[in-house]
Amino acid sequence: LSGTLPARGFIGIASWWAEPKSLIPQTETAKRLRAYFITGEKDHTVDTAKEIQNALRESDIRFNEETHADLAHEFPSDFATSFEKAIHFIFSEQE
């Protein structure tokens, strides 16, 4: 989000960050990024993932979320499908 590295977006899996508000980008370049979150409702990081998403929303950074009801702090069993959805979202044409 800082613009230090060229990127199109990122995938957050069981996302956690100590201070989600610190993720608010410092550059306009970050507003072109997209994020995709893969989250389990039983994950102990689910509330922090929501805080990260709120920080992105405040910064007008587009994101999508995939929530798995029975998933804890782990990858979904069909991660290949989740990864494909994430890549499609990140690399789809900007509106």
C-alpha positions, 0 to 999 in steps of 0.5 A: 500500500505504500507504493514501494513495490509495484503491485496490482493487489494482494490476497489476505488469508486469515489476515492480521495486522497490529494497527489496521489504520496504519494501512491507510495508504500514503499515495494515490497509486494505492487506490489502483490496488485491489485486495481479496480476503479469504476468511474463516468465520471461526478464525481468531483473526476475523475481527482484525480482517474486518478492521483492515477492510474498513481501512481499505474502504476509507481509502477507496481501495476495492476489495472482495471477501470470501468467507467460509463458515466452518473455517478457522485459522487455515486455508480452505480445502479447495484453496485452488478455487479461492485463489482463482477467484482472487486472481480474477478479481485482482487482475480484472479490468478497472471500472 
